[in-house]
Each structure stands twice: as structure tokens, then as C-alpha cells.
Amino acid sequence: MNASEKFLKLALMKRTNLFIVSLLFTFLACAQEVKWEGKPVDFSRGQLVVHPNKRFLVFEDGTPFFYLGDTAWELFHRLTRAETEKYLENRREKGFTVIQAVVLAELDGLNKPNAEGERPLINNDPLRPNEKYFAHVDWVVGKALEKGMFIGMLPTWGDKVDKQWGVGPVIFNEKNAFEYGRFIGERYKKFPNIIWINGGDRLGGGNNFAVWDALARGIKSADPNHLMTFHPAGEHSSSEWFHHTDWLDFNMVQTGHGQRSYAIYKRLLVPDYERIPERPVLDGEPRYEDHPVGWKPETLGWFDDADVRQALYWNLFSGSFGHTYGCHAVWQMLAPGLEPVGLARNSWGKDLDLPGAWDLIHARKLIESRPFTERVPYQAILSNQYVPETDYLVASRGKNYIFIYIPTGWSAEVNMLRCGWLRAKAWWYNPRNGEAQEIGTFQAKDVKTFTPPSQGRGNDWVLVLDNAKNDFSAPGRFPSSK
């Protein structure tokens, strides 16, 4: 039994014990109101696959999977095991289901050793991996498995393929990328909690295409079962280069860190949703919390929790199957003594509990409170003649429910006839605390105006409409996976 198999066996044993505790916790929750700290992923449901409708991810037994990711690019490179435990437990408590991390890390990840003093490659040769470094990666993946989370694993950051603004050095070509891919695919194919993320903040065209394609094919030659996507450069999508490849299972866009307008979703995510053949899509790198807007804090300020929620709901209601959160200090695991990247402030430990990180769970609870894989974009329900793209209202629906996100308190003019029901029960859902207020039950005819309880930046709301003949609970209050 090799090192990765030992870690896998131990993690699965611990994961089983955690699931038993989770069941007990759920039973106790029925007897008294308790704070929901995040439902761990149940890996006994089989491997992750694309739903037959090509819009969502589900387990083999049909259970829907909500991709709620956190950006932890430097996780393998900068954190000790104790720090890793602290970080993963924090994210588990907040309901995250995927941790995105890079094996050959961005911040001089080839030459600066990890917290245990190990570099990933011998003489920076992709064909000579350092067993001690990868044993630590094994441990982190196993610890995430124990806590019920996937690792969205990037085999390398983009500067090792195309240096651009990075540290580099460039070490990959078409031949060694395939062999490195085959090595890393073989090593992690037995871990059930892997989602492959090829790329690393780079374009996929030109001379880069052959290398990224070879890396993907190398991984898939050893591990055909885990899903794979591609992480593109800012304000681009994987679909631009790889939509028709046989290794891409879902598209990833990066709306990036310079936009506060829905225009970026119209440019990237909406077209991806409409592409043929259909593939699931999500925003894998939106505006980070506590990141300077457009890298110009002196004039544009910093992204905050209101920006986080706005990107989250715009993304989900435009057709995405999930969402990735990011915090500027956390992705780089910034700590005293380390040089900040991109004007980052504070440290990863201090920023773990920023308001935006807490708000994500309310979106997950809302989505999981209604039949999951029915949800499609539904702008046709709105009759507003004009809403600025910075305040844009976005609607989504299932067969017997409709969600409308209102980021700054504009009134929603709803064509009730397009609900397709006789009567609708309406709720205000607060994305800041997960509380629902019943509005009333209405005839589903004519255009009805719904004005949120509060207005202005930071006063965002979700209008929930349910088919009145169905017995839905207050949205988000009783999470389920229907």
C-alpha cells in the first residue's frame, strides 16, 4: 500500500465517523433550533457526474451537488498542517464544498519550499516529483475528505506554462506536460474528493493550447473518472478554447476583479449557458472580498460583502450550477513576514470570517430548499423597462418556484401570468442573514410590483414566489437536497 492509499484509507475512516456525527447532529436539530454549520459532502453516493440535462453536477445516485468553492491557491505551499486544519475546519463550518488549490503554486512555488521545507520538483523537472512534497499534498487532500469537501486541484499555476506577469520559470512543454499529468492523475485517482482544474489564470490559445491540452490528456489517461474544467485568465472563459474537447466536463469563467456591473455576466456566463453542446458553467473567480476594485483602491475602493453577494446571486440565477468565493488575503495565505500581492491587507487568519464568507451559506440553503436541477434562468418574468446594470435584477425558476435577486432595492415588476400557476405565495428572503418574511398569496395574473423592505447599496433581497398549491417551507430554513 503506497502513501496516498494509506492516507485515503485513514481519511475515509475518519470521514465515515464524521458523517455519523453529522447524522446525530441532524437528529438533535429536529428537537431544538441550532445553527447549521454546513452539511459535509456524502461521498458514499458515488462519483461526481454531469446531470443528463447538462446544467448541473450530481452524484451517481442522482443526488444534486452544490459547488460552493473557496479560493485557496497557496494552501499546499504556505500552510503548516496545524494551519491547514484550522483553515479547512473554518470552511467546513461555513458550508463550503470545494477548496480550490494549486500543486505547483503561483508565488514562487517551485523555488520557495512549503511549510515543511520541501520543494515540489527535483531541479524543477516535472518528471522528477519530490515524494515528500506530494506526501504533504496527499495529507491535505485526505484531511479535506475527512471533513467532507472536494479539492479543486490545479496541477500547476499558469506561469509554469506561460510566464506573463508571474514568477515562473516556464518548465512545461507538450511532452512533459502529458507525463506530469499522467503522474498526478495516477496519484490522485483513488481519492473520491478530486475535481481537476486545468490551467491557472492564463489564456488557453496560441502556443499555450498544446501544453494545456497535453496536461489534460495526461491526467485523463490515468484518471478518466474525476471531472475536469479549465481556469482561464480574467474576463475570459474556458469555452473560448476547450468547449469542444473531450476532457472538459464543465466550463469555468473568471469575471475577475475589476467589474461591478452585470455586463460581465452578459459577456461571459450567459453566452456559455447558451452554447451548443450544452455544458454546466460557473464563475470560478469573481471579485474577491477585500480586494481593491480594479487594483485602484484610492479611487474605486475595495470589494466588500455586498459585492460578494451580488456576484454570487447574479452568477447562480444566470444559469451557474455553483459559485466560488475568494478573499484577497486568504487565497495567498498572507501572513506577517510575507510580501502582500496585489495590495492585499490583513492576514489570512484575520480574514477567514469576513461578512461575505458567512453570507454564502444563505445562498446554499436557499438553493437546496427547492428542487435543485430544475432551475433555469427566467428573465421573462420581469417587466421592468429599465434597471442599470450595476443594480440588475436577475430571475431564475424551477417548475413550482421562482427566485428574483434584487441587489439594491429596486422594485421588481413581475408578470405573474408567466408563473404558469393559478396563485403564488411570495416571500422576501434576506441574503444577509437567511431569514424569510412571508408577503402573502396572490392571484398569478397581471403585472404586480414588489418593493423590497429596504433600499440602497447593501440592501439586497431575493423575492421568492412559490406555486401556492405546493407546501414549501420558508426558503432556506430547512435545507434539503430535493
C-alpha angles and dihedrals in degrees: 000000000000126000096265092050091051091051090047094051092048093046092050091051091051091042090055091052091049091051091052089051089048091054090050090049090052091050092051090048089063089061098048139012109263135167112268107232100188133293112250119229112262104223092184088081091078133253124328114263139170114267115247089249088061092229105092144032120243137170120255091263090057098257109147118242121214109208105215105167136187123205109236102153095161097043097113093039109045111024129085118225091259091051091046090054090051093048096046094047090051091053093045090055090053094053100253114160102185132043114198111211138160126231097200094038130218102235100072088302094165098054105027109073122233122252089281093054096255130131118210100233134035108242088348090287113149088209093057108060119185107241093207092055093048091046087063090050087051089053093051092048090049092049091051089050090051089054094047102253137124123233112226093210122204107193090207142355116252097252089074087063102030114011100200105145096348135099097248137142102209105235104158133091130165094272102046092039089062092048094046089048091052090050096050093041091053092047097053103030092099094054107093093205101068127116112177118227110188119195126032118225095316140113117261100212136085115023090347094066097073093049096047091044091051092049091052094047090048092054093045092049088065101027114031094160107065117080121249139202137164127247108217134197119275117298092011137100135223087235091073091075111007109034092111099041117112094230098058109093099174137005125248125199127193110212087180137196107301104065133088096165133090086232090090091059091048088053099045119013102034093054090047090053089053097047122118123257091040118238131174113259138193140170104256097181119025127159110316121231111254091014118134109254106251087346088285107109094158091065107016103032128214133307111252139181092288089058090048093054093044092055090043097055096035087055097045097044093046091065107281119144092213146346142238122220124203138189118198096226094040100054090057094037089230114199137164110292095029123105112248117239121217096002092300116174133197122018134280092251093053094046099049091096103043113146095254092058090056093047095062094074091062090060091049092050091049094050093046093049092073134045100295112206096044093072117118133162111271113182089152089081090069122083099180109136094208138008121164113248089240088061097034120163114221126193134199132176148192126195095280104017141053129200121200119185116210109186102187107019103270114158114258115225102206124195095218093189088069091063086079093219135103095235136012130208111213132207137178110224116198111218090197098062108006095243122143128211119197112230100184145264120287141183108261096235138098125012114303124193118222116193116195120238091250138019140210137057111329092022098102124159141182116222108211120198120188130188100257092221090065123079101229119166123228104296115267096003096102109031116209139158103234 
